[in-house]
Amino acid sequence: MTASSQEPHSEEIEVGALARDTDLDRVGVVMGRAGAHYQLRPIRGGTAWNVRPEAVQPLNASDLLREKVRQVNRRSAGGLA
């Protein structure tokens, strides 16, 4: 992990951007805000979850590639490929 991905993110993350929930170590699509929390939805669809603003990190290119590899590995390990 890079130093920048460990620091709290203070800027607004726009709807549709990919972001990491550092509390759950999950990646999702930013769907909007619910009060003070961001709402993220899994990339491949599913139920959105609430994330504290200080636990949301925008993804950079290497984070996105890492997540895609993680998803492919999960599918192949589970026989879902």
mmCIF file of the N, C-alpha and C atoms, coordinates in Angstrom:
data_MODEL
# 
_entry.id   MODEL 
# 
loop_
_atom_site.group_PDB 
_atom_site.id 
_atom_site.type_symbol 
_atom_site.label_atom_id 
_atom_site.label_alt_id 
_atom_site.label_comp_id 
_atom_site.label_asym_id 
_atom_site.label_entity_id 
_atom_site.label_seq_id 
_atom_site.pdbx_PDB_ins_code 
_atom_site.Cartn_x 
_atom_site.Cartn_y 
_atom_site.Cartn_z 
_atom_site.occupancy 
_atom_site.B_iso_or_equiv 
_atom_site.pdbx_formal_charge 
_atom_site.auth_seq_id 
_atom_site.auth_comp_id 
_atom_site.auth_asym_id 
_atom_site.auth_atom_id 
_atom_site.pdbx_PDB_model_num 
ATOM 1   N N  . MET A 1 1  ? 0.841   -1.179  0.000   1.00 0.00 ? 1  MET A N  1 
ATOM 2   C CA . MET A 1 1  ? 0.000   0.000   0.000   1.00 0.00 ? 1  MET A CA 1 
ATOM 3   C C  . MET A 1 1  ? 0.884   1.240   0.000   1.00 0.00 ? 1  MET A C  1 
ATOM 4   N N  . THR A 1 2  ? 0.485   2.244   -0.717  1.00 0.00 ? 2  THR A N  1 
ATOM 5   C CA . THR A 1 2  ? 1.256   3.478   -0.760  1.00 0.00 ? 2  THR A CA 1 
ATOM 6   C C  . THR A 1 2  ? 0.897   4.352   0.425   1.00 0.00 ? 2  THR A C  1 
ATOM 7   N N  . ALA A 1 3  ? 1.761   5.287   0.731   1.00 0.00 ? 3  ALA A N  1 
ATOM 8   C CA . ALA A 1 3  ? 1.494   6.188   1.856   1.00 0.00 ? 3  ALA A CA 1 
ATOM 9   C C  . ALA A 1 3  ? 0.227   6.982   1.629   1.00 0.00 ? 3  ALA A C  1 
ATOM 10  N N  . SER A 1 4  ? -0.036  7.392   0.370   1.00 0.00 ? 4  SER A N  1 
ATOM 11  C CA . SER A 1 4  ? -1.216  8.218   0.105   1.00 0.00 ? 4  SER A CA 1 
ATOM 12  C C  . SER A 1 4  ? -2.509  7.442   0.313   1.00 0.00 ? 4  SER A C  1 
ATOM 13  N N  . SER A 1 5  ? -2.485  6.102   0.123   1.00 0.00 ? 5  SER A N  1 
ATOM 14  C CA . SER A 1 5  ? -3.718  5.341   0.300   1.00 0.00 ? 5  SER A CA 1 
ATOM 15  C C  . SER A 1 5  ? -4.008  5.081   1.771   1.00 0.00 ? 5  SER A C  1 
ATOM 16  N N  . GLN A 1 6  ? -3.061  5.406   2.664   1.00 0.00 ? 6  GLN A N  1 
ATOM 17  C CA . GLN A 1 6  ? -3.273  5.209   4.087   1.00 0.00 ? 6  GLN A CA 1 
ATOM 18  C C  . GLN A 1 6  ? -3.744  6.487   4.774   1.00 0.00 ? 6  GLN A C  1 
ATOM 19  N N  . GLU A 1 7  ? -3.603  7.608   4.109   1.00 0.00 ? 7  GLU A N  1 
ATOM 20  C CA . GLU A 1 7  ? -3.984  8.879   4.700   1.00 0.00 ? 7  GLU A CA 1 
ATOM 21  C C  . GLU A 1 7  ? -5.478  9.124   4.539   1.00 0.00 ? 7  GLU A C  1 
ATOM 22  N N  . PRO A 1 8  ? -6.115  9.782   5.524   1.00 0.00 ? 8  PRO A N  1 
ATOM 23  C CA . PRO A 1 8  ? -7.536  10.096  5.376   1.00 0.00 ? 8  PRO A CA 1 
ATOM 24  C C  . PRO A 1 8  ? -7.770  10.973  4.154   1.00 0.00 ? 8  PRO A C  1 
ATOM 25  N N  . HIS A 1 9  ? -8.900  10.769  3.517   1.00 0.00 ? 9  HIS A N  1 
ATOM 26  C CA . HIS A 1 9  ? -9.246  11.541  2.329   1.00 0.00 ? 9  HIS A CA 1 
ATOM 27  C C  . HIS A 1 9  ? -10.224 12.636  2.741   1.00 0.00 ? 9  HIS A C  1 
ATOM 28  N N  . SER A 1 10 ? -9.886  13.891  2.459   1.00 0.00 ? 10 SER A N  1 
ATOM 29  C CA . SER A 1 10 ? -10.717 14.995  2.933   1.00 0.00 ? 10 SER A CA 1 
ATOM 30  C C  . SER A 1 10 ? -11.577 15.618  1.843   1.00 0.00 ? 10 SER A C  1 
ATOM 31  N N  . GLU A 1 11 ? -11.292 15.339  0.562   1.00 0.00 ? 11 GLU A N  1 
ATOM 32  C CA . GLU A 1 11 ? -12.072 15.931  -0.520  1.00 0.00 ? 11 GLU A CA 1 
ATOM 33  C C  . GLU A 1 11 ? -13.298 15.082  -0.831  1.00 0.00 ? 11 GLU A C  1 
ATOM 34  N N  . GLU A 1 12 ? -14.300 15.711  -1.390  1.00 0.00 ? 12 GLU A N  1 
ATOM 35  C CA . GLU A 1 12 ? -15.518 15.022  -1.812  1.00 0.00 ? 12 GLU A CA 1 
ATOM 36  C C  . GLU A 1 12 ? -15.188 14.057  -2.955  1.00 0.00 ? 12 GLU A C  1 
ATOM 37  N N  . ILE A 1 13 ? -15.694 12.844  -2.866  1.00 0.00 ? 13 ILE A N  1 
ATOM 38  C CA . ILE A 1 13 ? -15.516 11.864  -3.940  1.00 0.00 ? 13 ILE A CA 1 
ATOM 39  C C  . ILE A 1 13 ? -16.799 11.863  -4.750  1.00 0.00 ? 13 ILE A C  1 
ATOM 40  N N  . GLU A 1 14 ? -16.674 11.972  -6.064  1.00 0.00 ? 14 GLU A N  1 
ATOM 41  C CA . GLU A 1 14 ? -17.871 12.124  -6.886  1.00 0.00 ? 14 GLU A CA 1 
ATOM 42  C C  . GLU A 1 14 ? -18.602 10.800  -7.099  1.00 0.00 ? 14 GLU A C  1 
ATOM 43  N N  . VAL A 1 15 ? -19.905 10.919  -7.329  1.00 0.00 ? 15 VAL A N  1 
ATOM 44  C CA . VAL A 1 15 ? -20.763 9.770   -7.608  1.00 0.00 ? 15 VAL A CA 1 
ATOM 45  C C  . VAL A 1 15 ? -20.252 9.073   -8.868  1.00 0.00 ? 15 VAL A C  1 
ATOM 46  N N  . GLY A 1 16 ? -20.192 7.754   -8.815  1.00 0.00 ? 16 GLY A N  1 
ATOM 47  C CA . GLY A 1 16 ? -19.720 6.955   -9.936  1.00 0.00 ? 16 GLY A CA 1 
ATOM 48  C C  . GLY A 1 16 ? -18.258 6.589   -9.850  1.00 0.00 ? 16 GLY A C  1 
ATOM 49  N N  . ALA A 1 17 ? -17.507 7.257   -8.965  1.00 0.00 ? 17 ALA A N  1 
ATOM 50  C CA . ALA A 1 17 ? -16.084 6.945   -8.800  1.00 0.00 ? 17 ALA A CA 1 
ATOM 51  C C  . ALA A 1 17 ? -15.929 5.637   -8.025  1.00 0.00 ? 17 ALA A C  1 
ATOM 52  N N  . LEU A 1 18 ? -14.812 4.978   -8.240  1.00 0.00 ? 18 LEU A N  1 
ATOM 53  C CA . LEU A 1 18 ? -14.494 3.788   -7.467  1.00 0.00 ? 18 LEU A CA 1 
ATOM 54  C C  . LEU A 1 18 ? -13.733 4.209   -6.222  1.00 0.00 ? 18 LEU A C  1 
ATOM 55  N N  . ALA A 1 19 ? -14.070 3.574   -5.095  1.00 0.00 ? 19 ALA A N  1 
ATOM 56  C CA . ALA A 1 19 ? -13.429 3.922   -3.837  1.00 0.00 ? 19 ALA A CA 1 
ATOM 57  C C  . ALA A 1 19 ? -13.298 2.686   -2.960  1.00 0.00 ? 19 ALA A C  1 
ATOM 58  N N  . ARG A 1 20 ? -12.366 2.746   -2.026  1.00 0.00 ? 20 ARG A N  1 
ATOM 59  C CA . ARG A 1 20 ? -12.142 1.656   -1.077  1.00 0.00 ? 20 ARG A CA 1 
ATOM 60  C C  . ARG A 1 20 ? -12.695 2.048   0.286   1.00 0.00 ? 20 ARG A C  1 
ATOM 61  N N  . ASP A 1 21 ? -13.388 1.118   0.907   1.00 0.00 ? 21 ASP A N  1 
ATOM 62  C CA . ASP A 1 21 ? -13.822 1.239   2.295   1.00 0.00 ? 21 ASP A CA 1 
ATOM 63  C C  . ASP A 1 21 ? -12.691 0.653   3.125   1.00 0.00 ? 21 ASP A C  1 
ATOM 64  N N  . THR A 1 22 ? -11.912 1.507   3.783   1.00 0.00 ? 22 THR A N  1 
ATOM 65  C CA . THR A 1 22 ? -10.744 1.032   4.512   1.00 0.00 ? 22 THR A CA 1 
ATOM 66  C C  . THR A 1 22 ? -11.122 0.281   5.787   1.00 0.00 ? 22 THR A C  1 
ATOM 67  N N  . ASP A 1 23 ? -12.333 0.482   6.301   1.00 0.00 ? 23 ASP A N  1 
ATOM 68  C CA . ASP A 1 23 ? -12.779 -0.273  7.479   1.00 0.00 ? 23 ASP A CA 1 
ATOM 69  C C  . ASP A 1 23 ? -12.990 -1.742  7.126   1.00 0.00 ? 23 ASP A C  1 
ATOM 70  N N  . LEU A 1 24 ? -13.606 -1.999  5.971   1.00 0.00 ? 24 LEU A N  1 
ATOM 71  C CA . LEU A 1 24 ? -13.936 -3.369  5.560   1.00 0.00 ? 24 LEU A CA 1 
ATOM 72  C C  . LEU A 1 24 ? -12.991 -3.918  4.503   1.00 0.00 ? 24 LEU A C  1 
ATOM 73  N N  . ASP A 1 25 ? -12.073 -3.095  4.012   1.00 0.00 ? 25 ASP A N  1 
ATOM 74  C CA . ASP A 1 25 ? -11.172 -3.449  2.906   1.00 0.00 ? 25 ASP A CA 1 
ATOM 75  C C  . ASP A 1 25 ? -11.976 -3.972  1.719   1.00 0.00 ? 25 ASP A C  1 
ATOM 76  N N  . ARG A 1 26 ? -13.006 -3.212  1.347   1.00 0.00 ? 26 ARG A N  1 
ATOM 77  C CA . ARG A 1 26 ? -13.852 -3.532  0.190   1.00 0.00 ? 26 ARG A CA 1 
ATOM 78  C C  . ARG A 1 26 ? -13.818 -2.365  -0.773  1.00 0.00 ? 26 ARG A C  1 
ATOM 79  N N  . VAL A 1 27 ? -13.985 -2.674  -2.053  1.00 0.00 ? 27 VAL A N  1 
ATOM 80  C CA . VAL A 1 27 ? -14.026 -1.654  -3.097  1.00 0.00 ? 27 VAL A CA 1 
ATOM 81  C C  . VAL A 1 27 ? -15.439 -1.573  -3.635  1.00 0.00 ? 27 VAL A C  1 
ATOM 82  N N  . GLY A 1 28 ? -15.894 -0.363  -3.923  1.00 0.00 ? 28 GLY A N  1 
ATOM 83  C CA . GLY A 1 28 ? -17.225 -0.201  -4.475  1.00 0.00 ? 28 GLY A CA 1 
ATOM 84  C C  . GLY A 1 28 ? -17.335 1.075   -5.293  1.00 0.00 ? 28 GLY A C  1 
ATOM 85  N N  . VAL A 1 29 ? -18.500 1.230   -5.892  1.00 0.00 ? 29 VAL A N  1 
ATOM 86  C CA . VAL A 1 29 ? -18.832 2.419   -6.673  1.00 0.00 ? 29 VAL A CA 1 
ATOM 87  C C  . VAL A 1 29 ? -19.552 3.390   -5.746  1.00 0.00 ? 29 VAL A C  1 
ATOM 88  N N  . VAL A 1 30 ? -19.129 4.640   -5.737  1.00 0.00 ? 30 VAL A N  1 
ATOM 89  C CA . VAL A 1 30 ? -19.791 5.644   -4.902  1.00 0.00 ? 30 VAL A CA 1 
ATOM 90  C C  . VAL A 1 30 ? -21.162 5.941   -5.503  1.00 0.00 ? 30 VAL A C  1 
ATOM 91  N N  . MET A 1 31 ? -22.206 5.692   -4.723  1.00 0.00 ? 31 MET A N  1 
ATOM 92  C CA . MET A 1 31 ? -23.576 5.907   -5.166  1.00 0.00 ? 31 MET A CA 1 
ATOM 93  C C  . MET A 1 31 ? -24.130 7.240   -4.694  1.00 0.00 ? 31 MET A C  1 
ATOM 94  N N  . GLY A 1 32 ? -23.494 7.827   -3.676  1.00 0.00 ? 32 GLY A N  1 
ATOM 95  C CA . GLY A 1 32 ? -23.961 9.104   -3.153  1.00 0.00 ? 32 GLY A CA 1 
ATOM 96  C C  . GLY A 1 32 ? -23.649 9.204   -1.674  1.00 0.00 ? 32 GLY A C  1 
ATOM 97  N N  . ARG A 1 33 ? -24.369 10.094  -1.019  1.00 0.00 ? 33 ARG A N  1 
ATOM 98  C CA . ARG A 1 33 ? -24.201 10.305  0.413   1.00 0.00 ? 33 ARG A CA 1 
ATOM 99  C C  . ARG A 1 33 ? -25.534 10.050  1.096   1.00 0.00 ? 33 ARG A C  1 
ATOM 100 N N  . ALA A 1 34 ? -25.457 9.520   2.299   1.00 0.00 ? 34 ALA A N  1 
ATOM 101 C CA . ALA A 1 34 ? -26.624 9.362   3.168   1.00 0.00 ? 34 ALA A CA 1 
ATOM 102 C C  . ALA A 1 34 ? -26.240 10.041  4.478   1.00 0.00 ? 34 ALA A C  1 
ATOM 103 N N  . GLY A 1 35 ? -26.651 11.284  4.626   1.00 0.00 ? 35 GLY A N  1 
ATOM 104 C CA . GLY A 1 35 ? -26.212 12.056  5.774   1.00 0.00 ? 35 GLY A CA 1 
ATOM 105 C C  . GLY A 1 35 ? -24.718 12.287  5.681   1.00 0.00 ? 35 GLY A C  1 
ATOM 106 N N  . ALA A 1 36 ? -23.999 11.912  6.725   1.00 0.00 ? 36 ALA A N  1 
ATOM 107 C CA . ALA A 1 36 ? -22.550 12.103  6.744   1.00 0.00 ? 36 ALA A CA 1 
ATOM 108 C C  . ALA A 1 36 ? -21.801 10.976  6.044   1.00 0.00 ? 36 ALA A C  1 
ATOM 109 N N  . HIS A 1 37 ? -22.475 9.864   5.758   1.00 0.00 ? 37 HIS A N  1 
ATOM 110 C CA . HIS A 1 37 ? -21.810 8.682   5.206   1.00 0.00 ? 37 HIS A CA 1 
ATOM 111 C C  . HIS A 1 37 ? -21.888 8.615   3.684   1.00 0.00 ? 37 HIS A C  1 
ATOM 112 N N  . TYR A 1 38 ? -20.854 8.002   3.098   1.00 0.00 ? 38 TYR A N  1 
ATOM 113 C CA . TYR A 1 38 ? -20.899 7.657   1.678   1.00 0.00 ? 38 TYR A CA 1 
ATOM 114 C C  . TYR A 1 38 ? -21.649 6.336   1.539   1.00 0.00 ? 38 TYR A C  1 
ATOM 115 N N  . GLN A 1 39 ? -22.271 6.131   0.404   1.00 0.00 ? 39 GLN A N  1 
ATOM 116 C CA . GLN A 1 39 ? -22.877 4.847   0.097   1.00 0.00 ? 39 GLN A CA 1 
ATOM 117 C C  . GLN A 1 39 ? -22.099 4.243   -1.061  1.00 0.00 ? 39 GLN A C  1 
ATOM 118 N N  . LEU A 1 40 ? -21.560 3.044   -0.836  1.00 0.00 ? 40 LEU A N  1 
ATOM 119 C CA . LEU A 1 40 ? -20.825 2.316   -1.862  1.00 0.00 ? 40 LEU A CA 1 
ATOM 120 C C  . LEU A 1 40 ? -21.608 1.065   -2.233  1.00 0.00 ? 40 LEU A C  1 
ATOM 121 N N  . ARG A 1 41 ? -21.532 0.685   -3.500  1.00 0.00 ? 41 ARG A N  1 
ATOM 122 C CA . ARG A 1 41 ? -22.175 -0.524  -4.015  1.00 0.00 ? 41 ARG A CA 1 
ATOM 123 C C  . ARG A 1 41 ? -21.078 -1.386  -4.621  1.00 0.00 ? 41 ARG A C  1 
ATOM 124 N N  . PRO A 1 42 ? -21.151 -2.707  -4.459  1.00 0.00 ? 42 PRO A N  1 
ATOM 125 C CA . PRO A 1 42 ? -20.143 -3.563  -5.082  1.00 0.00 ? 42 PRO A CA 1 
ATOM 126 C C  . PRO A 1 42 ? -20.045 -3.293  -6.584  1.00 0.00 ? 42 PRO A C  1 
ATOM 127 N N  . ILE A 1 43 ? -18.854 -3.436  -7.148  1.00 0.00 ? 43 ILE A N  1 
ATOM 128 C CA . ILE A 1 43 ? -18.616 -3.145  -8.557  1.00 0.00 ? 43 ILE A CA 1 
ATOM 129 C C  . ILE A 1 43 ? -19.527 -3.962  -9.467  1.00 0.00 ? 43 ILE A C  1 
ATOM 130 N N  . ARG A 1 44 ? -19.737 -5.214  -9.150  1.00 0.00 ? 44 ARG A N  1 
ATOM 131 C CA . ARG A 1 44 ? -20.545 -6.094  -10.002 1.00 0.00 ? 44 ARG A CA 1 
ATOM 132 C C  . ARG A 1 44 ? -22.026 -6.073  -9.610  1.00 0.00 ? 44 ARG A C  1 
ATOM 133 N N  . GLY A 1 45 ? -22.425 -5.117  -8.795  1.00 0.00 ? 45 GLY A N  1 
ATOM 134 C CA . GLY A 1 45 ? -23.821 -5.004  -8.379  1.00 0.00 ? 45 GLY A CA 1 
ATOM 135 C C  . GLY A 1 45 ? -24.028 -5.603  -6.999  1.00 0.00 ? 45 GLY A C  1 
ATOM 136 N N  . GLY A 1 46 ? -25.146 -5.300  -6.420  1.00 0.00 ? 46 GLY A N  1 
ATOM 137 C CA . GLY A 1 46 ? -25.451 -5.806  -5.080  1.00 0.00 ? 46 GLY A CA 1 
ATOM 138 C C  . GLY A 1 46 ? -25.938 -4.689  -4.182  1.00 0.00 ? 46 GLY A C  1 
ATOM 139 N N  . THR A 1 47 ? -26.003 -5.006  -2.929  1.00 0.00 ? 47 THR A N  1 
ATOM 140 C CA . THR A 1 47 ? -26.533 -4.083  -1.934  1.00 0.00 ? 47 THR A CA 1 
ATOM 141 C C  . THR A 1 47 ? -25.482 -3.065  -1.519  1.00 0.00 ? 47 THR A C  1 
ATOM 142 N N  . ALA A 1 48 ? -25.875 -1.808  -1.505  1.00 0.00 ? 48 ALA A N  1 
ATOM 143 C CA . ALA A 1 48 ? -24.977 -0.738  -1.079  1.00 0.00 ? 48 ALA A CA 1 
ATOM 144 C C  . ALA A 1 48 ? -24.789 -0.792  0.436   1.00 0.00 ? 48 ALA A C  1 
ATOM 145 N N  . TRP A 1 49 ? -23.670 -0.243  0.887   1.00 0.00 ? 49 TRP A N  1 
ATOM 146 C CA . TRP A 1 49 ? -23.416 -0.153  2.318   1.00 0.00 ? 49 TRP A CA 1 
ATOM 147 C C  . TRP A 1 49 ? -22.912 1.244   2.645   1.00 0.00 ? 49 TRP A C  1 
ATOM 148 N N  . ASN A 1 50 ? -23.081 1.647   3.888   1.00 0.00 ? 50 ASN A N  1 
ATOM 149 C CA . ASN A 1 50 ? -22.663 2.975   4.340   1.00 0.00 ? 50 ASN A CA 1 
ATOM 150 C C  . ASN A 1 50 ? -21.226 2.930   4.831   1.00 0.00 ? 50 ASN A C  1 
ATOM 151 N N  . VAL A 1 51 ? -20.498 4.009   4.540   1.00 0.00 ? 51 VAL A N  1 
ATOM 152 C CA . VAL A 1 51 ? -19.088 4.095   4.909   1.00 0.00 ? 51 VAL A CA 1 
ATOM 153 C C  . VAL A 1 51 ? -18.823 5.462   5.535   1.00 0.00 ? 51 VAL A C  1 
ATOM 154 N N  . ARG A 1 52 ? -18.112 5.453   6.633   1.00 0.00 ? 52 ARG A N  1 
ATOM 155 C CA . ARG A 1 52 ? -17.719 6.715   7.267   1.00 0.00 ? 52 ARG A CA 1 
ATOM 156 C C  . ARG A 1 52 ? -16.837 7.509   6.304   1.00 0.00 ? 52 ARG A C  1 
ATOM 157 N N  . PRO A 1 53 ? -16.982 8.826   6.228   1.00 0.00 ? 53 PRO A N  1 
ATOM 158 C CA . PRO A 1 53 ? -16.185 9.634   5.297   1.00 0.00 ? 53 PRO A CA 1 
ATOM 159 C C  . PRO A 1 53 ? -14.683 9.437   5.477   1.00 0.00 ? 53 PRO A C  1 
ATOM 160 N N  . GLU A 1 54 ? -14.234 9.281   6.705   1.00 0.00 ? 54 GLU A N  1 
ATOM 161 C CA . GLU A 1 54 ? -12.796 9.115   6.934   1.00 0.00 ? 54 GLU A CA 1 
ATOM 162 C C  . GLU A 1 54 ? -12.282 7.723   6.526   1.00 0.00 ? 54 GLU A C  1 
ATOM 163 N N  . ALA A 1 55 ? -13.194 6.799   6.210   1.00 0.00 ? 55 ALA A N  1 
ATOM 164 C CA . ALA A 1 55 ? -12.807 5.443   5.795   1.00 0.00 ? 55 ALA A CA 1 
ATOM 165 C C  . ALA A 1 55 ? -12.898 5.253   4.284   1.00 0.00 ? 55 ALA A C  1 
ATOM 166 N N  . VAL A 1 56 ? -13.218 6.314   3.538   1.00 0.00 ? 56 VAL A N  1 
ATOM 167 C CA . VAL A 1 56 ? -13.338 6.204   2.078   1.00 0.00 ? 56 VAL A CA 1 
ATOM 168 C C  . VAL A 1 56 ? -12.070 6.752   1.427   1.00 0.00 ? 56 VAL A C  1 
ATOM 169 N N  . GLN A 1 57 ? -11.488 5.939   0.549   1.00 0.00 ? 57 GLN A N  1 
ATOM 170 C CA . GLN A 1 57 ? -10.306 6.336   -0.200  1.00 0.00 ? 57 GLN A CA 1 
ATOM 171 C C  . GLN A 1 57 ? -10.581 6.161   -1.683  1.00 0.00 ? 57 GLN A C  1 
ATOM 172 N N  . PRO A 1 58 ? -10.348 7.184   -2.498  1.00 0.00 ? 58 PRO A N  1 
ATOM 173 C CA . PRO A 1 58 ? -10.510 7.011   -3.945  1.00 0.00 ? 58 PRO A CA 1 
ATOM 174 C C  . PRO A 1 58 ? -9.455  6.036   -4.464  1.00 0.00 ? 58 PRO A C  1 
ATOM 175 N N  . LEU A 1 59 ? -9.793  5.288   -5.502  1.00 0.00 ? 59 LEU A N  1 
ATOM 176 C CA . LEU A 1 59 ? -8.839  4.346   -6.085  1.00 0.00 ? 59 LEU A CA 1 
ATOM 177 C C  . LEU A 1 59 ? -7.963  5.036   -7.118  1.00 0.00 ? 59 LEU A C  1 
ATOM 178 N N  . ASN A 1 60 ? -6.686  4.699   -7.120  1.00 0.00 ? 60 ASN A N  1 
ATOM 179 C CA . ASN A 1 60 ? -5.813  5.140   -8.200  1.00 0.00 ? 60 ASN A CA 1 
ATOM 180 C C  . ASN A 1 60 ? -5.677  3.964   -9.171  1.00 0.00 ? 60 ASN A C  1 
ATOM 181 N N  . ALA A 1 61 ? -4.925  4.126   -10.229 1.00 0.00 ? 61 ALA A N  1 
ATOM 182 C CA . ALA A 1 61 ? -4.829  3.102   -11.273 1.00 0.00 ? 61 ALA A CA 1 
ATOM 183 C C  . ALA A 1 61 ? -4.296  1.777   -10.733 1.00 0.00 ? 61 ALA A C  1 
ATOM 184 N N  . SER A 1 62 ? -3.283  1.812   -9.879  1.00 0.00 ? 62 SER A N  1 
ATOM 185 C CA . SER A 1 62 ? -2.735  0.548   -9.356  1.00 0.00 ? 62 SER A CA 1 
ATOM 186 C C  . SER A 1 62 ? -3.707  -0.131  -8.408  1.00 0.00 ? 62 SER A C  1 
ATOM 187 N N  . ASP A 1 63 ? -4.469  0.655   -7.622  1.00 0.00 ? 63 ASP A N  1 
ATOM 188 C CA . ASP A 1 63 ? -5.498  0.076   -6.750  1.00 0.00 ? 63 ASP A CA 1 
ATOM 189 C C  . ASP A 1 63 ? -6.570  -0.619  -7.574  1.00 0.00 ? 63 ASP A C  1 
ATOM 190 N N  . LEU A 1 64 ? -6.965  0.019   -8.679  1.00 0.00 ? 64 LEU A N  1 
ATOM 191 C CA . LEU A 1 64 ? -8.000  -0.548  -9.539  1.00 0.00 ? 64 LEU A CA 1 
ATOM 192 C C  . LEU A 1 64 ? -7.521  -1.861  -10.156 1.00 0.00 ? 64 LEU A C  1 
ATOM 193 N N  . LEU A 1 65 ? -6.299  -1.902  -10.641 1.00 0.00 ? 65 LEU A N  1 
ATOM 194 C CA . LEU A 1 65 ? -5.752  -3.127  -11.207 1.00 0.00 ? 65 LEU A CA 1 
ATOM 195 C C  . LEU A 1 65 ? -5.677  -4.226  -10.150 1.00 0.00 ? 65 LEU A C  1 
ATOM 196 N N  . ARG A 1 66 ? -5.229  -3.879  -8.955  1.00 0.00 ? 66 ARG A N  1 
ATOM 197 C CA . ARG A 1 66 ? -5.155  -4.846  -7.859  1.00 0.00 ? 66 ARG A CA 1 
ATOM 198 C C  . ARG A 1 66 ? -6.534  -5.435  -7.556  1.00 0.00 ? 66 ARG A C  1 
ATOM 199 N N  . GLU A 1 67 ? -7.565  -4.586  -7.544  1.00 0.00 ? 67 GLU A N  1 
ATOM 200 C CA . GLU A 1 67 ? -8.923  -5.059  -7.264  1.00 0.00 ? 67 GLU A CA 1 
ATOM 201 C C  . GLU A 1 67 ? -9.421  -5.971  -8.371  1.00 0.00 ? 67 GLU A C  1 
ATOM 202 N N  . LYS A 1 68 ? -9.150  -5.632  -9.625  1.00 0.00 ? 68 LYS A N  1 
ATOM 203 C CA . LYS A 1 68 ? -9.584  -6.486  -10.737 1.00 0.00 ? 68 LYS A CA 1 
ATOM 204 C C  . LYS A 1 68 ? -8.925  -7.857  -10.664 1.00 0.00 ? 68 LYS A C  1 
ATOM 205 N N  . VAL A 1 69 ? -7.638  -7.902  -10.341 1.00 0.00 ? 69 VAL A N  1 
ATOM 206 C CA . VAL A 1 69 ? -6.937  -9.182  -10.193 1.00 0.00 ? 69 VAL A CA 1 
ATOM 207 C C  . VAL A 1 69 ? -7.537  -9.970  -9.032  1.00 0.00 ? 69 VAL A C  1 
ATOM 208 N N  . ARG A 1 70 ? -7.845  -9.300  -7.947  1.00 0.00 ? 70 ARG A N  1 
ATOM 209 C CA . ARG A 1 70 ? -8.460  -9.963  -6.783  1.00 0.00 ? 70 ARG A CA 1 
ATOM 210 C C  . ARG A 1 70 ? -9.792  -10.601 -7.172  1.00 0.00 ? 70 ARG A C  1 
ATOM 211 N N  . GLN A 1 71 ? -10.607 -9.883  -7.944  1.00 0.00 ? 71 GLN A N  1 
ATOM 212 C CA . GLN A 1 71 ? -11.905 -10.419 -8.357  1.00 0.00 ? 71 GLN A CA 1 
ATOM 213 C C  . GLN A 1 71 ? -11.748 -11.619 -9.285  1.00 0.00 ? 71 GLN A C  1 
ATOM 214 N N  . VAL A 1 72 ? -10.810 -11.557 -10.225 1.00 0.00 ? 72 VAL A N  1 
ATOM 215 C CA . VAL A 1 72 ? -10.580 -12.685 -11.131 1.00 0.00 ? 72 VAL A CA 1 
ATOM 216 C C  . VAL A 1 72 ? -10.103 -13.895 -10.342 1.00 0.00 ? 72 VAL A C  1 
ATOM 217 N N  . ASN A 1 73 ? -9.209  -13.692 -9.395  1.00 0.00 ? 73 ASN A N  1 
ATOM 218 C CA . ASN A 1 73 ? -8.726  -14.801 -8.574  1.00 0.00 ? 73 ASN A CA 1 
ATOM 219 C C  . ASN A 1 73 ? -9.846  -15.419 -7.752  1.00 0.00 ? 73 ASN A C  1 
ATOM 220 N N  . ARG A 1 74 ? -10.743 -14.592 -7.204  1.00 0.00 ? 74 ARG A N  1 
ATOM 221 C CA . ARG A 1 74 ? -11.881 -15.112 -6.435  1.00 0.00 ? 74 ARG A CA 1 
ATOM 222 C C  . ARG A 1 74 ? -12.779 -15.979 -7.312  1.00 0.00 ? 74 ARG A C  1 
ATOM 223 N N  . ARG A 1 75 ? -13.075 -15.481 -8.534  1.00 0.00 ? 75 ARG A N  1 
ATOM 224 C CA . ARG A 1 75 ? -13.942 -16.237 -9.435  1.00 0.00 ? 75 ARG A CA 1 
ATOM 225 C C  . ARG A 1 75 ? -13.307 -17.568 -9.824  1.00 0.00 ? 75 ARG A C  1 
ATOM 226 N N  . SER A 1 76 ? -12.018 -17.559 -10.162 1.00 0.00 ? 76 SER A N  1 
ATOM 227 C CA . SER A 1 76 ? -11.379 -18.796 -10.591 1.00 0.00 ? 76 SER A CA 1 
ATOM 228 C C  . SER A 1 76 ? -11.237 -19.783 -9.424  1.00 0.00 ? 76 SER A C  1 
ATOM 229 N N  . ALA A 1 77 ? -10.974 -19.295 -8.225  1.00 0.00 ? 77 ALA A N  1 
ATOM 230 C CA . ALA A 1 77 ? -10.862 -20.168 -7.066  1.00 0.00 ? 77 ALA A CA 1 
ATOM 231 C C  . ALA A 1 77 ? -12.213 -20.782 -6.693  1.00 0.00 ? 77 ALA A C  1 
ATOM 232 N N  . GLY A 1 78 ? -13.279 -20.045 -6.954  1.00 0.00 ? 78 GLY A N  1 
ATOM 233 C CA . GLY A 1 78 ? -14.620 -20.533 -6.628  1.00 0.00 ? 78 GLY A CA 1 
ATOM 234 C C  . GLY A 1 78 ? -15.298 -21.249 -7.770  1.00 0.00 ? 78 GLY A C  1 
ATOM 235 N N  . GLY A 1 79 ? -14.613 -21.374 -8.908  1.00 0.00 ? 79 GLY A N  1 
ATOM 236 C CA . GLY A 1 79 ? -15.201 -22.046 -10.046 1.00 0.00 ? 79 GLY A CA 1 
ATOM 237 C C  . GLY A 1 79 ? -16.260 -21.234 -10.764 1.00 0.00 ? 79 GLY A C  1 
ATOM 238 N N  . LEU A 1 80 ? -16.230 -19.916 -10.602 1.00 0.00 ? 80 LEU A N  1 
ATOM 239 C CA . LEU A 1 80 ? -17.250 -19.060 -11.201 1.00 0.00 ? 80 LEU A CA 1 
ATOM 240 C C  . LEU A 1 80 ? -16.794 -18.427 -12.509 1.00 0.00 ? 80 LEU A C  1 
ATOM 241 N N  . ALA A 1 81 ? -15.614 -18.763 -12.983 1.00 0.00 ? 81 ALA A N  1 
ATOM 242 C CA . ALA A 1 81 ? -15.080 -18.149 -14.195 1.00 0.00 ? 81 ALA A CA 1 
ATOM 243 C C  . ALA A 1 81 ? -15.812 -18.574 -15.379 1.00 0.00 ? 81 ALA A C  1 
# 
